C-alpha cells in the first residue's frame, strides 16, 4: 500500500468519525437530545485524524528534497 493511499484512508476514517459523531442523535446512537460532550469529542478527534491524513497524503505527494550534508 502506498503512502498516499494510506493518507487517504486515514482521511476517510476521520471523516467517518466526524459524520457519525454529528449524526449520533438522528441515527439513534446518541444519549441526549442536545449535542453532547461525547459528540464534541468525536468531532474534534475525527477532525484531528482527518488532518493527520491530509498531512500524510500531502507529504507523500510532495516529499522534502534531499539536502546535501553540511561540510
Secondary structure, 3 states (H helix, E strand, C coil): CCHHHHHHHHHHHHHHHHHHHHCHHHHCCCCCCCCCHHHHHHHHHHHHHHHHHHHHHHHHHCCCCCCCCCC
